Amino acid sequence: MAIADIFIDKRPKVGLLTMDASLNETHVESADWTEHPVELGADISDHRTVRRAEVTIDGAVSRIIDPFRVRSLFDGSPTRHLQAWQMLRSMLHSGMLVTVVTSLRTYENMAIHSLSAPRNLEASEVLRFSVVLREVQFANTAAAGDNPVPTFADLVSKDDTGTQSTREAARVKSAKALGLLRVAA
């Protein structure tokens, strides 16, 4: 162990909450394939979408402070395990997006999907909890003026010469009748 490792806090984190221990982590990443049935033969799969990442952490926060650890948000408080629970609950109810740091990966834009904490007499000094977090994906949008929808006049070529199909000829005739297309004299 290097000297620098003593000063770097490598404990798992959910937002601002640093856990004393991550007892179990489950990381899930998957993809879905579209399936289109064909009259005869197998289903056709022609598109794949990657699903949002999901991580489940079974963690623990103790009331007891470890003097050899880097201090976290609630260190020094005899009710730090209860404060940690309230912080997790507020993240769940507010829909706050958090960064999750685990032993395997760091996740951005995660929101708490579910939260549970079994309680018993032996664990009154420790908060043991399970939290399921899911990635939140955002759609990219553009302003209406950035990518204007082409008009019919934009779609019809100004130089209508050469061979045309019946449908193209009908569009050109309609455009000329509406005054959208001028005939060169």
N, C-alpha and C positions, 0 to 999 in steps of 0.2 A: 504494500500500500504506500502510495506516495504521500508526501506531506500535504500537497494541495488537496488530496481527497478528504482530509480532515475538515477542511474549511468549505468544501462544496457540498451543499445539501442535496442528496440524490434520492430523498424520499419522494414517494408518489404524491401528486398534487391534483386537486380539482379546483380550478380557479385559484382563489387565495388560500384555500384550505390545504395545509400540508398534513398528510396522515403520518401517524407513527409507524404504521405498517400496512402493506398491501398483502393480505392473506391469500388472495386468489385474484387473478385477472383473466378475463375471457375476451379475446379480440376477434371480431367477426367482420370480414369483408367478403362480399359476394357480388355476383352479376346475374342478370336475367337475360334469357334469350327469347325473342319473340317466336311464336309458333303459329304458322298458317297452314291449316289442313288443305290438302290437294285432293281432287276427286279420287285419283288412283295413285297410290304410292305413299311415301312418308311425309310427315309434316315438314314444311320449309322453315328454316331458321335463318333469317337474313339480317337480323339486327340484334345488338347486344347493348344493354345499359348496365352501368356499374351502380350498385345500390349504395346507400349511405353507410359509412362506417359506424359500427356500434361497439362499445366496450363496456363490460361489466366488471366492476371492482368490488371485491369484498375487502373492506378496510377496517382499521381500528385507530381510535384516538383515545389515549389514556388520560386520566385525571392527573397522573403522576408525571412530573417533569424530569426528563433525562438531562442531567447537567452536562453531559458530554456531547450533546447534539447542538446544532445550530438552532437558534431560537426561531420559533414560528409565531404566527399571529396571536395565539392565545396562551403562549407560555407565561407562566407566572400566576395563572388564575386557577383556583381549586375547582372551578367548574368548566374547565376548558373543553371537556368532552361534551358537555351540554351546549356550550356555545358553538362547537363544531356542528352539532345536530341542527341547531337553529340556522346556521349559515347554509347548510345543505338544503334545508327546507325553503329558505328564502330564494336560493338559486332555482329550485324547482318551481315555486309559485310565481316568480317574476319572469321566468323564461330566459333568464340571463345566459348569454353565450359565454362559454369559458374555454380556457386552454387546459387540456388534461395531459399530465406528464406521467408516463408509466415506465416500467423497465424495458418495454419493447419499442415504444413509439411515443412521440408527442403529437397530440391531436389538437387542431384548431377548430373554432366554431362548433363546439359541442354544447348540447342542451340536455339537462337531466330529463329522462323519460320516466323513470320510476326510482323510488327510494324506499328502503325498508331497514328496520333495525330491531332484531329480536332482543328482548330484555329478559334477564333472570337474576336471581340473587347473587350468583357468582360473578356476574359481569356488571355490578352496580358502579364500579370505579372505571369502567372502560366502555366506550361506545363502539360496538361492532355493528357495521352497517353494510348494506349492499346497495350500490348505485349503478343504474343502467343509463348510459349516456349515448345519444345519437348525434351524428353529424348533421348540421344544418347547411343545406346547399342553397345558394341564391341564383336567381335567373339574371342573365345579363340583359339589360334593356337599353333601348336607344330612343332619343327624342323623335317625334314625328317628322321634324324637318331634316333630320340626319339621313334618312333613307326614304325619300318620297316614293309613293306608289306610282308606277308609270300609268299614264293616261292612254286611251285608245289611240290617240294621234301619235304618241311615242312608239306604240307597237307597230304601226303601219309605216312601212318604208316610204320615203319621199320619192324614190326612184323605182316606180312599179313597172319595170320592164322585164321582159323575158317570160318564161313559162310559169304559169301559176296553176295551183290546184283549183278545183271548183270552189272550195271553202275560202281560199285566199282571195279569189276573184270576187266573191260575194262580199267579203269584208272591205275590199278596196272600193267596190261600187257603193256600199253603204257609207263609207267614209267620205267619198266624193259628194254623195247626195246630201250629207249633213254639213258639208262645207269644211270638214276636218282635213281634207286632202285637196290640194290645188293641183290642177293639171297644167303641166308646163306647156306654153304655147309656142 
